[in-house]
Amino acid sequence: MILAAGRGERLRPLTDSTPKALATVKGKTLIDWQIERLVKAGYPDLVINHAWLGAQIESHLGNGSRHGARIQYSRESQALETLGGIVAALPALGSQPFLVVSADIHTDFDYARLAPVVEALDKPRALHWAHFVLVENPAWHPQGDMGLAATGEVTLAEPHLTYANIAVFHPRAFAGVPRGQRVKLFPWAYEHVRQGRVTGELFQGAWHNIGTAQDLAVANRTPAAPADREGRA
């Protein structure tokens, strides 16, 4: 699932007329970067939620065929936040573990490395229900979000790392969460962390969270990863 429903207030005035997911980095929209990397990693079946100017996203992507993807859309009359958006899309996401990524990050994270995680979460007696990708704390978020134990479990202990807006969830994690409500992923997800149900990993490659015009400018100045240069050759 690609989360693309945010209003992008801090990117105004750009997002007054363009959804944040269609902001461009190195001549390509943020959501195109995500779709290409997901398809390359073996995830062609996508669910994309949208709210603000969502028709532009559908017009730009269509059914996903030009990317080798198959896209379903989860349309929200108003943005339901991350947790609310995931729960609203559950009928389209099916009964197996699924990736959740934000459209507004630009990263060279290889989604193929999550395949063993998907397999582990899908076991009938799996103890873990989710997996979070974490990054070193950026300057704008020095306090971080959560810790990572040597065992690979996410904890609330310090030192903290920052949630990278990349995760794998089993649908069972959302049992009891009402549909149609505007709910954020955190602090809800911390309860699963407290119960020892979340594994994690630290990613130390290129990662940009595009929240402001300055973030967008930095991402555009960052040298392309080798795979990206090859893709444009």
One Martini backbone bead per residue (centre of mass of N, CA, C, O) as a GRO file, in nm:
protein
  233
    1MET     BB    1   0.096   0.036   0.023
    2ILE     BB    2   0.024   0.373  -0.074
    3LEU     BB    3   0.058   0.682   0.078
    4ALA     BB    4  -0.156   0.973  -0.068
    5ALA     BB    5  -0.357   1.174   0.131
    6GLY     BB    6  -0.206   1.417   0.187
    7ARG     BB    7  -0.195   1.771   0.189
    8GLY     BB    8   0.075   1.938   0.231
    9GLU     BB    9   0.110   2.212   0.397
   10ARG     BB   10   0.436   2.265   0.391
   11LEU     BB   11   0.419   2.278   0.051
   12ARG     BB   12   0.312   2.536   0.028
   13PRO     BB   13   0.177   2.612  -0.286
   14LEU     BB   14   0.210   2.348  -0.446
   15THR     BB   15  -0.041   2.184  -0.293
   16ASP     BB   16  -0.286   2.351  -0.407
   17SER     BB   17  -0.252   2.193  -0.716
   18THR     BB   18  -0.071   1.949  -0.593
   19PRO     BB   19   0.001   1.657  -0.502
   20LYS     BB   20   0.261   1.542  -0.322
   21ALA     BB   21   0.307   1.276  -0.494
   22LEU     BB   22   0.370   1.486  -0.759
   23ALA     BB   23   0.625   1.555  -0.679
   24THR     BB   24   0.961   1.629  -0.784
   25VAL     BB   25   1.250   1.409  -0.848
   26LYS     BB   26   1.451   1.414  -1.099
   27GLY     BB   27   1.183   1.422  -1.301
   28LYS     BB   28   1.014   1.255  -1.078
   29THR     BB   29   0.779   1.131  -0.909
   30LEU     BB   30   0.742   1.005  -0.603
   31ILE     BB   31   0.543   0.773  -0.683
   32ASP     BB   32   0.711   0.658  -0.914
   33TRP     BB   33   0.950   0.570  -0.751
   34GLN     BB   34   0.796   0.369  -0.576
   35ILE     BB   35   0.677   0.186  -0.792
   36GLU     BB   36   0.937   0.097  -0.928
   37ARG     BB   37   1.062  -0.038  -0.673
   38LEU     BB   38   0.835  -0.238  -0.612
   39VAL     BB   39   0.832  -0.390  -0.880
   40LYS     BB   40   1.131  -0.473  -0.880
   41ALA     BB   41   1.080  -0.638  -0.592
   42GLY     BB   42   0.780  -0.790  -0.642
   43TYR     BB   43   0.536  -0.544  -0.620
   44PRO     BB   44   0.257  -0.500  -0.834
   45ASP     BB   45   0.038  -0.491  -0.606
   46LEU     BB   46  -0.162  -0.199  -0.558
   47VAL     BB   47  -0.249   0.039  -0.298
   48ILE     BB   48  -0.404   0.367  -0.324
   49ASN     BB   49  -0.439   0.646  -0.138
   50HIS     BB   50  -0.680   0.926  -0.141
   51ALA     BB   51  -0.782   1.288  -0.151
   52TRP     BB   52  -0.620   1.526  -0.225
   53LEU     BB   53  -0.632   1.543  -0.556
   54GLY     BB   54  -0.677   1.236  -0.652
   55ALA     BB   55  -0.741   1.254  -0.958
   56GLN     BB   56  -0.446   1.312  -1.042
   57ILE     BB   57  -0.330   1.040  -0.966
   58GLU     BB   58  -0.508   0.868  -1.151
   59SER     BB   59  -0.432   1.010  -1.415
   60HIS     BB   60  -0.124   0.950  -1.396
   61LEU     BB   61  -0.144   0.617  -1.339
   62GLY     BB   62  -0.387   0.458  -1.348
   63ASN     BB   63  -0.343   0.102  -1.361
   64GLY     BB   64  -0.006   0.072  -1.393
   65SER     BB   65   0.103  -0.056  -1.667
   66ARG     BB   66   0.361   0.126  -1.729
   67HIS     BB   67   0.495  -0.025  -1.457
   68GLY     BB   68   0.381  -0.321  -1.409
   69ALA     BB   69   0.111  -0.262  -1.262
   70ARG     BB   70  -0.158  -0.304  -1.008
   71ILE     BB   71  -0.417  -0.071  -0.943
   72GLN     BB   72  -0.570   0.040  -0.648
   73TYR     BB   73  -0.823   0.249  -0.501
   74SER     BB   74  -0.847   0.454  -0.198
   75ARG     BB   75  -1.110   0.658  -0.131
   76GLU     BB   76  -1.107   0.980   0.035
   77SER     BB   77  -1.286   1.249   0.137
   78GLN     BB   78  -1.093   1.237   0.387
   79ALA     BB   79  -0.826   1.222   0.555
   80LEU     BB   80  -0.736   0.929   0.776
   81GLU     BB   81  -0.471   0.878   0.799
   82THR     BB   82  -0.281   0.609   0.837
   83LEU     BB   83  -0.460   0.408   0.992
   84GLY     BB   84  -0.730   0.477   0.855
   85GLY     BB   85  -0.630   0.411   0.565
   86ILE     BB   86  -0.562   0.114   0.605
   87VAL     BB   87  -0.836   0.014   0.708
   88ALA     BB   88  -0.998   0.103   0.454
   89ALA     BB   89  -0.805  -0.100   0.263
   90LEU     BB   90  -0.824  -0.401   0.357
   91PRO     BB   91  -1.008  -0.539   0.139
   92ALA     BB   92  -0.770  -0.498  -0.086
   93LEU     BB   93  -0.520  -0.642   0.078
   94GLY     BB   94  -0.607  -0.883   0.238
   95SER     BB   95  -0.465  -1.177   0.432
   96GLN     BB   96  -0.180  -1.079   0.393
   97PRO     BB   97   0.102  -0.948   0.411
   98PHE     BB   98   0.202  -0.593   0.396
   99LEU     BB   99   0.306  -0.312   0.253
  100VAL     BB  100   0.402   0.021   0.384
  101VAL     BB  101   0.418   0.335   0.207
  102SER     BB  102   0.524   0.647   0.140
  103ALA     BB  103   0.509   0.886  -0.110
  104ASP     BB  104   0.698   1.116   0.062
  105ILE     BB  105   0.949   0.939  -0.013
  106HIS     BB  106   1.312   0.926  -0.073
  107THR     BB  107   1.469   0.613  -0.174
  108ASP     BB  108   1.710   0.321  -0.182
  109PHE     BB  109   1.538   0.113  -0.082
  110ASP     BB  110   1.510  -0.243  -0.078
  111TYR     BB  111   1.217  -0.423  -0.091
  112ALA     BB  112   1.329  -0.719  -0.119
  113ARG     BB  113   1.427  -0.744   0.190
  114LEU     BB  114   1.113  -0.808   0.289
  115ALA     BB  115   1.038  -1.101   0.212
  116PRO     BB  116   1.112  -1.257   0.481
  117VAL     BB  117   0.910  -1.100   0.652
  118VAL     BB  118   0.650  -1.182   0.514
  119GLU     BB  119   0.690  -1.484   0.568
  120ALA     BB  120   0.703  -1.470   0.881
  121LEU     BB  121   0.420  -1.325   0.929
  122ASP     BB  122   0.256  -1.573   0.775
  123LYS     BB  123   0.269  -1.747   1.003
  124PRO     BB  124   0.036  -1.888   1.205
  125ARG     BB  125   0.251  -1.853   1.477
  126ALA     BB  126   0.324  -1.570   1.481
  127LEU     BB  127   0.457  -1.323   1.704
  128HIS     BB  128   0.459  -1.119   1.471
  129TRP     BB  129   0.283  -0.821   1.310
  130ALA     BB  130   0.545  -0.637   1.258
  131HIS     BB  131   0.759  -0.407   1.051
  132PHE     BB  132   1.029  -0.171   1.093
  133VAL     BB  133   1.178   0.094   0.938
  134LEU     BB  134   1.485   0.252   1.024
  135VAL     BB  135   1.647   0.564   1.111
  136GLU     BB  136   1.837   0.802   1.155
  137ASN     BB  137   1.820   1.095   1.306
  138PRO     BB  138   1.712   1.372   1.203
  139ALA     BB  139   1.729   1.707   1.260
  140TRP     BB  140   1.398   1.731   1.279
  141HIS     BB  141   1.423   1.436   1.473
  142PRO     BB  142   1.610   1.384   1.747
  143GLN     BB  143   1.419   1.189   1.934
  144GLY     BB  144   1.258   1.006   1.782
  145ASP     BB  145   1.059   0.687   1.835
  146MET     BB  146   1.252   0.418   1.864
  147GLY     BB  147   1.384   0.114   1.933
  148LEU     BB  148   1.665  -0.137   1.887
  149ALA     BB  149   1.731  -0.447   1.932
  150ALA     BB  150   1.955  -0.708   1.897
  151THR     BB  151   1.704  -0.909   1.826
  152GLY     BB  152   1.501  -0.713   1.632
  153GLU     BB  153   1.333  -0.554   1.830
  154VAL     BB  154   1.106  -0.329   1.903
  155THR     BB  155   1.127  -0.041   2.116
  156LEU     BB  156   1.115   0.218   2.385
  157ALA     BB  157   1.406   0.238   2.408
  158GLU     BB  158   1.699   0.373   2.450
  159PRO     BB  159   1.797   0.457   2.166
  160HIS     BB  160   1.657   0.639   1.914
  161LEU     BB  161   1.468   0.612   1.621
  162THR     BB  162   1.333   0.650   1.291
  163TYR     BB  163   1.058   0.633   1.117
  164ALA     BB  164   1.049   0.553   0.754
  165ASN     BB  165   0.771   0.479   0.621
  166ILE     BB  166   0.829   0.158   0.657
  167ALA     BB  167   0.627  -0.145   0.629
  168VAL     BB  168   0.498  -0.444   0.787
  169PHE     BB  169   0.176  -0.613   0.781
  170HIS     BB  170  -0.066  -0.776   0.953
  171PRO     BB  171  -0.405  -0.777   0.961
  172ARG     BB  172  -0.429  -0.856   1.270
  173ALA     BB  173  -0.332  -0.575   1.384
  174PHE     BB  174  -0.643  -0.440   1.311
  175ALA     BB  175  -0.808  -0.549   1.520
  176GLY     BB  176  -1.074  -0.329   1.623
  177VAL     BB  177  -1.047  -0.114   1.407
  178PRO     BB  178  -1.224   0.129   1.297
  179ARG     BB  179  -1.390   0.237   1.031
  180GLY     BB  180  -1.374   0.577   0.908
  181GLN     BB  181  -1.140   0.686   1.084
  182ARG     BB  182  -0.928   0.935   1.220
  183VAL     BB  183  -0.604   0.779   1.242
  184LYS     BB  184  -0.308   0.734   1.379
  185LEU     BB  185  -0.038   0.526   1.408
  186PHE     BB  186   0.051   0.728   1.626
  187PRO     BB  187   0.027   0.546   1.927
  188TRP     BB  188  -0.094   0.269   1.848
  189ALA     BB  189   0.174   0.098   1.778
  190TYR     BB  190   0.301   0.090   2.068
  191GLU     BB  191   0.143  -0.151   2.177
  192HIS     BB  192   0.286  -0.363   2.002
  193VAL     BB  193   0.562  -0.303   2.114
  194ARG     BB  194   0.503  -0.371   2.414
  195GLN     BB  195   0.416  -0.680   2.317
  196GLY     BB  196   0.639  -0.785   2.105
  197ARG     BB  197   0.526  -0.752   1.773
  198VAL     BB  198   0.797  -0.593   1.672
  199THR     BB  199   1.007  -0.554   1.416
  200GLY     BB  200   1.344  -0.454   1.289
  201GLU     BB  201   1.541  -0.202   1.099
  202LEU     BB  202   1.840  -0.056   0.980
  203PHE     BB  203   1.872   0.223   0.764
  204GLN     BB  204   2.171   0.380   0.579
  205GLY     BB  205   2.064   0.516   0.344
  206ALA     BB  206   1.885   0.685   0.136
  207TRP     BB  207   1.672   0.945   0.299
  208HIS     BB  208   1.360   1.125   0.233
  209ASN     BB  209   1.143   1.359   0.384
  210ILE     BB  210   0.876   1.526   0.222
  211GLY     BB  211   0.764   1.840   0.372
  212THR     BB  212   0.937   2.057   0.221
  213ALA     BB  213   1.099   2.258   0.007
  214GLN     BB  214   1.377   2.188   0.124
  215ASP     BB  215   1.354   1.882   0.099
  216LEU     BB  216   1.323   1.883  -0.208
  217ALA     BB  217   1.594   2.018  -0.271
  218VAL     BB  218   1.777   1.808  -0.142
  219ALA     BB  219   1.685   1.563  -0.312
  220ASN     BB  220   1.774   1.701  -0.587
  221ARG     BB  221   2.090   1.721  -0.494
  222THR     BB  222   2.116   1.431  -0.462
  223PRO     BB  223   2.275   1.180  -0.561
  224ALA     BB  224   2.232   0.924  -0.750
  225ALA     BB  225   2.181   0.615  -0.757
  226PRO     BB  226   2.293   0.368  -0.950
  227ALA     BB  227   2.008   0.256  -1.027
  228ASP     BB  228   1.899   0.531  -1.123
  229ARG     BB  229   2.105   0.583  -1.349
  230GLU     BB  230   2.036   0.327  -1.509
  231GLY     BB  231   1.728   0.395  -1.551
  232ARG     BB  232   1.822   0.670  -1.733
  233ALA     BB  233   2.011   0.555  -1.972
   0.00000   0.00000   0.00000
